[in-house]
Amino acid sequence: MENLAPPPMSLCWQGGGAKRNQRLIRQMRTKAPSLLPPSLVPRSQWKKGLRNLQPPVNSPAATSHHLITFWLLVDPPPPPPRPPQSIKKQKTPRVATIRVSRKKKKGPPSEKRTSEVKMSSWLDLWKGFRHSVVWALLDGPLMSFWKRRTDKATEAVFHVSSVTRVKRQEKGRFSVYFGKKHLDFMAHSSVVQEGWISALQSSRGQPSPSPPQHHGPITIKDPRNRVYASVFSRVLWVYHNKEDYQVGLAWFSVPLNVANVKPAGKRSFSLITPYKTFSFAVDSTADLSIWQSCLSASIRSAMSCSQVAQRLWENPVNKVCGDCGDANPEWASVNLLLLLCEACAGQHRALGTSLSKVRSLTLDSKVWSEQLIQLFVSYGNRVAMQTWSPAVPADEQLLPAASVEERLEFIRNKYAKGRYRKPHPLASSPALLHQRLCEVVCGEDIEETMSLLCSGAKLTCQSEPQSQSPLTLAERAGQTLQVMLLQLNEYTDIPPFLPLSTNDSSLPGEEEALHGKLEDDRFLFSLENDSAACDVLDLREVRSILLRSSLEFEIVTLSDRLICASDNQLELDTHLLHILQVILPVGVSEAELGGVLAGSKVCLLDGAGCIEGWAILNAVGVSIYPSLVQDDQRLSIRMPLDSKTIYELNAAEKSINLQTGKRNVHLRFEDDYSGEAWLVHLKDVLANQETAPQRPVANQNKSLYHKLKLGGKVPPAVERCISHITQHGLQVDGIYRRCGLAPKVSRLVEALQSRPDSAPMEDDEQGILDVGSALKKYVRLQPPLLPPKQRELWVKAAAQPEELARLASYRRLLRQLPSDNKATLGALVGHFYMIQMFSSQNQMTAQNLALVLVPTLFQDHHGDLVRLTRDLIIHHALLFLSPEEEEEEEQITAL
């Protein structure tokens, strides 16, 4: 671009002496910049030029006026800059990763509108660029957000009087402003978006809450964070900072009518609620005294009640209604050990005294004996809820603001029909129920007594009327609390346990196609691939997960069945593994979950009694993981399956009786659909066991691993060692980590090299260790399983951080291996996979095996080779047993 001279400026120059000229120049320096449009030349350049202005050398006479032209001595201005393009990052939800189908529900549980100022639905929420999916609830003057509908602590909450503006945006989005701050939302449909905007605008104008009794900075300990807190009329509000307090955007609130405050140190105190104990710290003892006195005063003002209520509320769980969660219940169902609010107590009366005996905490003072008070303080709502409603579906939870019709329907379903009840493992047999009740009442286990009674156990045995009643046995054993509980339920008529199918596939219903994505312990569903969530499944509600094919698995929940499908097996396995790791007890390793066919929540009836936990079925056996930890250890149960395994389905009890070897167990499922699915998988596994090739003998040339269709030959010595250890040594402690006796190992290696079919092998523990050491030494003596030219490619593949990318690379490299190398590597890795399946007995997990076997397999101990070995063991079935069609390989590589 050509440099243009600066534009001229016409000024009037008056002669008349140097001083007057200098004064004029000073005026020009001040006024001239405003004469030029600022878009052409920057103001600073004009000032710079004016500083260089000088009067003409030959000035005219002082008596005349001359119009002269000045050229400002400035550099040519640069071309006007182009206005920068406003690049604004679009806030969109994370893209879905799997297809989901389920029966369409009659009324969408994800959106509920009951009035102009009451609404709820799932919304995508952005705070800045932090994205989350929350359950949003607008109830009168408060709008709150929850990670799950059943959570007690909010993610955010605000009073509608704090809202300054509600702004509608495109594609289901809208923003809520609080002065300078705002929250961005996205609804899954325009209908939901309009509903929220209308509800928020209608609720504006509500009066602001009264001024706080106290507010100030405070430290919360779990998680440790400096926050700001205030006390508004019986509620403690906690904010992320003082700025949020000033605009009215709180983090969470704690209703003080269900709380107790206790000192916890020199400058600390605890706020105890039925749901959680909050620990706070302040800066000085003076602040501690102020906070404690303010909180205590608010709590006292909310608790004007009788002495009986005060004692029962000492247990924080008893400070809420056991049905709807309302605060400070003043009624109770004495035979069910349940505290009730007045509204729920009225519906319990409608059930009749044969099911629920309702008494007042304030009026029926004669009923409340010391033994009854002890029952409620020690057990109360905790035992009642874990018996009658341990896992109510989130969309069926009863809320304090529920209508009379909703409350009546919920309470009838809960108690008269036992819809959410957790029956005792012996519930299907009245005789066994009575027998067990007679045993339990002689001890102090009130919880099991309550479970037996609520499952239909009677205090008299019809088959043996002359036998002693449980009440008599409890009196003789001196169990006063057991006696009190039995007396309260002596004439109670609990509905008997009847197996129900809550997931009947024959029920009519239209299928709806959804897109799913996993987020920690939640499964998010959306109508479009990258749209806002329309529903969320808490993975803790999962009862079973069942494999349907290599590209489909099924999730059975408390009230639904979902089919999850993908076009890629690796992607499907990743989702399946994630869900299993969430729902199974802590401590189950990833290596133990390979090749899962079915996993269900069960009750195991074994010789040791009743054990609750999860059962996992794969191609080699059944593993049971108890939910409870004993002596700081979780002892899992392994049951290998073979052609001699006997199994039987009891449809009435929703159970499978499984007999393997000397062990006989009884697995009772929570729904009959899961039991039937397990039966199908068991039949398939045992059918495969029967058709599988037998263990090779000396004169047999057929390969033990020909069924893998790897196209190569496994050395007979390797087959012989693997077969011997599989038959006799899977549970030997430290197999492959502990060394055999050197002289025996050397002789065994020589025999394997010359005559593998007749090499002498012993069956005892030391003999197994000798065979393991001989196998490692024999493999080291053979040519490397990974050709030197390919070794670097394997190391690079193992170094990739993403598991899907590593597995895709492994499969591609396996196809390039010589057929014999691939067959031998597959046989060894499959054997090591079997070893780690018994890691609870032999202590050899996939990681432990990888550490000790890397030098054997690859003649090196490189860190990435350890990861490679572990991946090969864990994903043995996927890498070696799944089809290797070219089209499938291309899909995996594309990941």
Phi, psi and omega in degrees: 000135182290146177279124180259145177292148179297150183293143178286156176232127180272125180226156177267118180259125179249126173285172178137026174111157186293321182297316180295322178297317179297321179296319179297319179298319179297321178295321179294321180300329181276319189266331187299322182302330181284350182277342183256133177303127184296342181286346183267307181230132181300148182300323181297326179290323176298317180296320179298318179293321181295328178295338179269359181293138176226149178293151179303146183294313179258083183282149179293173179295153186291339185274353183245157177249130180235139176266117182239165181242130177256139169256114181292131184274078179234160176290150177304135181290146177289158178299145181302130181293148176289137178299129182297140177287131180282103180263106181249121181294123182286130179274104181233149178294161177295143183291142178294157186237354183204152178271141182227138173229146180205168176291132180291133182276150183297311178239122184301119179288348185276355178215130183216126182230117181249340179197179181293336183241026175215120182203155178207147176187171171278136178225147168274129186240136173240129167248100193070241175247014174277119186254141174207160176251125188228155171270114184260135181225120173253114182228097181066236185276355185244138170240125184231158183229134185231146176289323175227155181292337182267357181293155177257338179256133183276162171272331176194155179203144178210157174273135186298340178292345179279345183285127178261335181199146172239120186246126177278139177230181185275164175057045175078007183266153171203156183236144177243124186255142174233081186066238181280341182266156176206156175244137179254134182235158174219124178263157185280354177207159179293332179295315179294320178301311180297324178298317180292315181299316179296317182294318180292320179292325179290329184276347178294153183096357176293146181296145179290152178294159180295158180302149183290149175290328178199148176206157180164173179289148183203159180248126174262139190268339185224095358281153183293122186199141176275122185228181175237139185225156177211156178246111175249117170029077173071017177223134173264121179255134180241129182243157178292327181200177183292328178298318177296324177297319183291328179267351175089024181253101186268159175279303177205168179229152179236112176293123185282348179284354175240021187237158171231141179250134181222141176293147183225020181154186182297320181227036182224155174210159180242141175247110188261125178235169178296341186256328185197152174256120181263131179250128182235153174227146180238177189274339184208165177293330177294316176297321179300316181296320181293312181298316182295317181293321180293314180295318180297320179295319179294322180293318180296322181292339180267357187234061173269093187210182185281172179292324178298314179298319179301317182291319180293327181282356174301328173276115185304329181296333181277000182272004176229155177295134182289351179254309186250347179087009179293153187278154173051062179293137182243017176228164181207146167266103192292328181281337178264358182057045188236127173275139187226147170280173184296321182294316179289327179298323178297322179287330176292325177297325180293339177289336181097152182290345177288345179243321183218122180259106186268132177224154180268143177283339184255330186262321184268063186295329183290337181290329192274083174284169181296322179295320179293320178297319178297321177300314182289321181293319183279328186236288173050226185302327183300310181288320181298317183285325179287346176267314187267335183209062180291334183208078177280132177307143186302322183280359178248004180298141178270131181252157181302330182270014183295152178285170179298320181294316179297320181293318181295316181296316181297314184291323176295317178298322185286316187253312182289325180256345180063036186295323183256006186293145174258098185289155175293148180305336181262015188299334183283352181235104180301324181295315179291326176301311181296319180298317180292324178298320178297329179282319188287323185293346177280354177242199185253013184277083180294325184297316180289325176300316179297319179297319179295315181295319181283353174264002176105011178294136181257155181277354175232142180263117183293326182285333180228075184296337182277349182287159181290140181281158176302325180297316178297317181296321179292320178297317180293329180279356179072025180268089187294322180291323176296319179299314180299315181295320179292321179296320179294333183251017184297324182245019178285138180245085180282134178299134181295158179288128176233125179300129180241146175255105179273357182228057183281116182291345181279350181296134180291149179171144181278137178283142173238136181265128181233168174245132185242151174212139183270140177218101182056244182256028178231152175243114184264135180241140178223157180284327177243166187299321183235029180266178181292157182289135176258344178198157182222133177254125171282118185297345176289348177273356183289131175263321182212155171226123192232129178281128179259323177198183180293345182237013180213142167219161186241138177250125176254120181250189180295331185219015186203166172228131184235135177257121180252129185224153178211158177273357185230127184292322179299316180297318179296316180297325178297316178295316181299316180295319180299314181296317180297320180294333178282315189275336182281158179301153180297139178108350177281122185281159179297326182294333182282353187255009179288140177069027181291132175260325181203145175218130184217152172281125188223169168242121183264119174261104182238182179298334181278354179120209183260127180235123176269141180176203181240138177249134181239129178248129171227190189289347183249345181170191180243132176242136181238126182245105180297149180284328184266149178260133178242127180055044179061019178224144174253109185268114178272159182244127179249133179228096178295143179257141175214184184294344180268000180293135179247135179219154182208133179264129173251096186296325182295325182262002183052047187221161176234128175265122187237126180236116177233118181061236181267002185253137179229118182234160183234110180260116178253125183267162180277348175210151185289334179298318180296319178299319179294321178294321177298321180299318180297314180294321179299317179300317180295317181297313182289329175295321177293326177297320182290325182271355181290152180295145180285164179298133185293149176250178190299320186265020184251126182264351182293134182287140178296335186247024179296336181290343178287345179055044179273350174080000180238186183242134177267132178307136180303326179297320178294316179300317183296315180295316180299316181297319182293315181292322179297324183280327189237347192228019182296333184255011179288127183297127175073024179304134183074347172266319177278145184266151174277178177286126188303313181298317180294321180297317180297316179295322181293321178297318178298318180294321179295328180286328184262314183219075186299328184290337183243012179298133183288129179225138182259155186263348182283178185299315180295322178297322178295318178297323177296317181295318178299315178294322178296321179296317179298316181293321181297316180295322179295332181281346181274165175303150182303140178292330175257114179304143182307326181291335182261352188301315182296326178295321178294320180296318178295321179297319181288340182279350181293135183288328184276129184295319180299320179293321179297313182296321177298319179293320179301314183296323178293319180287327178298326180292339181268351180289149170303146187301319180293319178298317180295318180296317180293315179298319178296320179295316181294313182295321176298322177294317180293328174299318178296321179299312184290342175295339178251032184295335178293336177262317185263356177065016182252089175284174179299322179294316179297318178297318180299320182296321185271343186256351179303314178298329180288314186282323190233006177054036180199165178233036178298141183301321180290332177289331174296316177297319178301313181297317180297316179298318180297323181289310185295317185256035182303312184297318182291322186277326187249334187255342182279158182300151181242044180291146184300320182296318180295322181296323179294322179296317182293318181297328181295340178293000000 
